[in-house]
Amino acid sequence: MFNKLKAKLPTSNYILKLETQSRIYNKFISNNNFAEIRKTYEPDISITTIINYFKSYDSQHNYHPSKLTLNNNLLTKVFDVYKSTHRVNPLGNIDLNTWRNTVSKDLDLNHSIVIYNERNKITAFLLIFDYLEDKKEVGWIYFENDSMKTQLLNQFVSMLYLLQESGITSLCFEIDTTDLYSYELFSPFLINEDPSLITYKKHINNEV
C-alpha cells in the first residue's frame, strides 16, 4: 500500500502516526527511512498529586482569578505558540475566526490563566478546558522566561485548590515532546507513562 502511495505522490513528505510501540512496525520504519519526530502522552493526574509536586509554588493561595477574555491578542499569541511547538508537523493556514472556534470550544473562562506585564503584553498563559463533571483538561501553555514560569505555577497551584473545592478531582493532558512549555512543566509525571502516540516523518530526500 505504501509503495502505491509513493508512486502516486512521489514528491510528498509522509507522516506516520502509531498508537502502539509494537515491534512489528520497526522493520517498516527502518526500511522506509522514517524518523521519530514526536511522542505524545495523555496522562490523567489527580489534583492532589499535582499540588504535592508543585507545593513549593504554593505562595498565592488567596489568589482570586478574574474571568478570562478571549480577545484577538490572546488568540494570536496562542496561535503563535501552537505553531512554534508544531514545526515538525505544521498546521495548515486557517483564519482567526476558525482559530477562535478551535480555542473557545469547551474553554473554561473562569479557571484559565493569562498573565500580562505592565505594557499589556502576554507573558504566560495556561488554558483549562471543560472535560467531565469531575475532570478538567489542561490545554495550551506558554511562559516567556523562568520568572514568568514561576508566576504561572504560583497561580496554577492556587487554581488547583479552587478546582478541588469545586469538585474537580483530576486533570487530563495531551503532552507532546515537541511542546517545550508543556513538556518542561509536566514531564516529571510521565516517567511511568507510555506514549499514546508516536509520530514519524519521512522526507523525500530521506533526511529529517
C-alpha positions as CSV (number, residue, x, y, z in Angstrom):
1,M,0.0,0.0,0.0
2,F,2.8,2.4,0.9
3,N,4.6,1.7,-2.4
4,K,1.4,2.6,-4.3
5,L,1.1,5.8,-2.3
6,K,4.7,6.7,-3.1
7,A,4.1,6.1,-6.8
8,K,1.1,8.4,-6.8
9,L,2.7,11.1,-4.7
10,P,6.4,10.9,-5.4
11,T,7.4,14.4,-4.2
12,S,5.4,14.3,-0.9
13,N,6.7,14.0,2.6
14,Y,4.9,11.5,4.8
15,I,3.7,11.5,8.4
16,L,3.3,8.1,10.2
17,K,1.4,8.1,13.5
18,L,1.4,4.9,15.6
19,E,-0.8,4.3,18.7
20,T,1.4,1.4,19.7
21,Q,5.1,0.8,20.3
22,S,4.8,-2.7,18.8
23,R,8.0,-4.0,17.2
24,I,6.0,-5.3,14.2
25,Y,6.4,-1.8,12.7
26,N,10.2,-1.5,13.3
27,K,11.2,-3.1,10.0
28,F,8.7,-0.9,8.0
29,I,10.0,2.2,9.8
30,S,13.7,1.3,9.2
31,N,13.3,0.1,5.6
32,N,11.4,3.3,4.6
33,N,13.7,5.7,6.4
34,F,11.1,7.2,8.8
35,A,12.5,9.1,11.8
36,E,10.7,9.7,15.0
37,I,9.8,13.3,15.5
38,R,7.4,13.3,18.5
39,K,5.9,11.3,21.3
40,T,2.5,12.3,22.7
41,Y,1.4,11.4,26.2
42,E,-2.1,11.6,27.6
43,P,-1.9,11.2,31.4
44,D,-4.7,11.7,33.8
45,I,-3.3,13.1,37.0
46,S,-5.1,13.7,40.3
47,I,-5.1,17.3,41.5
48,T,-3.7,16.1,44.9
49,T,-0.7,14.6,43.1
50,I,0.0,17.8,41.2
51,I,-0.4,20.0,44.2
52,N,2.0,17.8,46.2
53,Y,4.6,18.0,43.4
54,F,4.4,21.8,43.0
55,K,3.9,22.6,46.7
56,S,6.9,24.9,46.7
57,Y,4.9,27.2,44.5
58,D,2.0,27.4,46.9
59,S,2.6,31.1,47.7
60,Q,-0.6,32.7,46.5
61,H,-3.3,30.5,48.0
62,N,-5.5,33.6,48.3
63,Y,-5.3,34.3,44.5
64,H,-8.7,35.1,43.0
65,P,-8.8,34.9,39.2
66,S,-10.9,37.2,37.0
67,K,-12.9,35.8,34.2
68,L,-10.8,35.4,31.0
69,T,-11.5,37.5,27.9
70,L,-10.7,35.7,24.7
71,N,-9.6,38.7,22.7
72,N,-7.6,38.8,19.5
73,N,-4.4,39.5,21.3
74,L,-4.7,36.2,23.3
75,L,-5.9,34.3,20.2
76,T,-2.9,35.4,18.2
77,K,-0.5,34.6,21.0
78,V,-1.9,31.1,21.5
79,F,-1.7,30.5,17.7
80,D,1.9,31.7,17.5
81,V,2.8,29.4,20.4
82,Y,0.9,26.5,18.8
83,K,2.8,27.0,15.6
84,S,6.2,27.2,17.4
85,T,5.5,23.8,19.0
86,H,4.3,22.1,15.8
87,R,7.1,23.0,13.4
88,V,7.7,19.3,12.6
89,N,4.1,18.8,11.7
90,P,2.7,22.3,10.9
91,L,-0.9,23.4,11.0
92,G,-2.4,24.5,7.7
93,N,-3.4,28.1,7.0
94,I,-6.6,29.0,8.9
95,D,-8.2,32.4,9.6
96,L,-8.6,34.0,13.0
97,N,-12.3,33.1,13.3
98,T,-11.7,29.4,12.6
99,W,-8.9,29.5,15.2
100,R,-11.2,31.3,17.7
101,N,-13.7,28.5,17.3
102,T,-11.0,25.9,18.0
103,V,-9.8,27.7,21.1
104,S,-13.2,28.6,22.5
105,K,-14.7,25.1,22.3
106,D,-15.1,24.0,25.9
107,L,-12.7,26.7,27.2
108,D,-13.1,27.3,30.9
109,L,-13.0,31.1,31.1
110,N,-13.2,31.1,34.9
111,H,-10.1,29.0,35.6
112,S,-7.8,29.6,32.7
113,I,-4.8,31.8,33.5
114,V,-3.3,34.6,31.4
115,I,-0.6,36.9,32.8
116,Y,0.2,40.3,31.3
117,N,3.1,42.7,32.0
118,E,2.8,46.4,32.6
119,R,2.8,47.0,28.9
120,N,-0.2,44.7,28.4
121,K,2.0,42.1,26.8
122,I,1.1,38.4,27.4
123,T,4.0,36.8,29.3
124,A,2.4,33.5,30.3
125,F,-0.8,31.5,30.0
126,L,-2.3,28.1,30.8
127,L,-5.7,27.3,29.3
128,I,-8.1,24.9,31.0
129,F,-11.0,23.2,29.3
130,D,-14.1,21.5,30.5
131,Y,-14.0,17.8,30.1
132,L,-16.1,15.7,32.5
133,E,-18.1,16.6,35.6
134,D,-15.1,15.9,37.9
135,K,-12.3,16.4,35.5
136,K,-10.8,19.3,33.5
137,E,-8.3,19.3,30.6
138,V,-5.1,21.3,30.5
139,G,-4.5,22.8,27.1
140,W,-2.1,25.2,25.6
141,I,0.7,26.6,27.9
142,Y,3.3,29.4,27.5
143,F,5.8,31.3,29.7
144,E,8.2,33.9,28.4
145,N,11.1,33.0,30.8
146,D,11.9,31.3,34.1
147,S,10.5,34.2,36.1
148,M,7.2,34.0,34.3
149,K,7.2,30.2,34.7
150,T,7.3,30.7,38.4
151,Q,4.5,33.2,38.4
152,L,2.4,30.9,36.2
153,L,3.0,28.0,38.6
154,N,2.1,30.1,41.6
155,Q,-1.2,30.9,40.1
156,F,-1.7,27.4,38.8
157,V,-1.3,25.8,42.2
158,S,-3.8,28.3,43.6
159,M,-6.2,27.5,40.8
160,L,-5.8,23.8,41.6
161,Y,-7.2,24.4,45.1
162,L,-10.2,26.3,43.6
163,L,-10.8,23.4,41.2
164,Q,-10.5,20.9,44.0
165,E,-13.0,22.9,46.1
166,S,-15.5,22.8,43.2
167,G,-15.4,19.0,43.0
168,I,-12.7,18.5,40.3
169,T,-10.5,15.6,41.2
170,S,-8.1,15.3,38.3
171,L,-6.7,16.9,35.2
172,C,-6.0,15.3,31.9
173,F,-3.3,16.4,29.5
174,E,-2.0,15.9,25.9
175,I,1.7,16.5,26.2
176,D,3.9,16.4,23.1
177,T,7.7,16.1,23.4
178,T,7.9,19.0,20.9
179,D,5.9,21.3,23.1
180,L,8.7,22.8,25.2
181,Y,6.4,24.6,27.6
182,S,4.0,21.8,28.5
183,Y,6.8,19.1,28.5
184,E,9.0,21.2,30.7
185,L,6.3,21.6,33.4
186,F,4.8,18.2,33.3
187,S,7.4,15.7,32.1
188,P,8.1,14.5,35.7
189,F,4.6,13.0,35.7
190,L,5.4,10.9,32.5
191,I,8.2,8.7,34.0
192,N,6.0,5.7,34.2
193,E,3.7,6.6,31.2
194,D,3.8,5.0,27.8
195,P,3.2,7.4,24.9
196,S,-0.3,7.2,23.5
197,L,1.0,8.2,20.0
198,I,4.4,8.2,18.3
199,T,4.8,10.3,15.2
200,Y,7.4,9.6,12.5
201,K,8.2,11.6,9.4
202,K,9.8,10.6,6.1
203,H,11.2,13.3,3.8
204,I,11.5,12.7,0.1
205,N,15.3,13.2,0.4
206,N,15.4,10.7,3.3
207,E,16.6,13.5,5.7
208,V,14.6,14.7,8.8
